[in-house]
């Protein structure tokens, strides 16, 4: 039975505070867009006109309302899982089946994850085939979408089972230092995945081939040489099979490092603008932003592991949610939910750092290109092509934007 005590009331307050605050952020962002979006900024003249601005507003509003509905339903289901007695039942069921410790933990942690994934599945379908279709972005078929979901589910199941099994194994082997060994193991897995992602994981979902335009390849090689970056792989990805959205990115570490361009970017943008996008990405590479963010994430993860270690033996945590005795995997689940909701309010610190790195990458790109014009032009084109919100609320930016708003970025580059 759920025990109604100060801890449970505190948890419910945190849970509802997170939900209400997130919904409020979406609401003020929609209202701010509606109040400010009656004119096209001078910076975007020639790229965005009145009808295009109306589509941007409608696209942002539709996505925001849809995200709110999904958030409400997902959190309601999660709250139901926590308060319905399902979790104690799952633990009792594994005991009735006399499952060993690690299989018991996997069973207990997988069921809520599967339930949440099944709840989110219709939302993913609706977003792709209704909202993205409505605004001309979707190019995926239902067959491709279903295959992608099955691949993602299988991959997630394998990785989740591997990570959870190793952590539970560490708990068995070293009850007092598992948090440190678990952190080390998870860090090594993350590094391994970062190295293998371009050659092992990404090809599961997309096809990659060398960039066909040799003239573009030569220009990219020359640009990277000027930046002092050695890249062996230049690839284009068949993003256009699924969406009209455009992008490019660096990926991999060491010998698997490569540049990937969406085929939609190659088709829709002049070469000078593609080079500007890559110059920006080179700025991240030269500024070691990926490593700095990785180290910050690792520090956060180490703290999270230690706090979990300190809390999973707390009897009140278990009694509050209807458990008769302490169990490490139960504790990890409950602490993880608490940490997820509390961690939302720390997001502005990470986002501020990310936006700082983006500004640094913009400055590097302008210096590398020796002109701000192509960088400004490509940002305008990407904003227009992707129907990006030109008027986000500053408070919404503080919590949700990893990049500075487009108008701010272009103005900064221009100055």
Protein Blocks (a to p, Z undefined) as FASTA:
>chain_A
ZZddfklmmmmmmmmmmmmmmmmmmmmmmmmmmmmmmcccfklgojacfklmmmmmmmmm
mmmmmmmmmmmmmmmmmmmmmmnommmmmmmmmmmnopafklmmmmmmmmmmmmmmmmmm
mmmmmmmmmmmmmnomaccdfklmmmmmmmmmmmmmmmmmmmmmmmmmmmmmmmmlmmmm
mmmmmmmmmmmmmmmmmmmmmmmmpccdddfblmlmmmmmmmmmmnopacfbdcddfkll
momcdcdddedehjlgccdddfklmmmpcfklmmmmmmmmmmmmmnommmmmmmmmmmmm
mmmmmmmmmmmmmmklmmmnopabdcfklmmmmmmmmmmmmmmmmmmmmmmmmmmmmmmm
mmmmmmmnopaklmmmmmmmmmmmnopafbbcfklmmmmmmbdcfklmmmmmmZZ
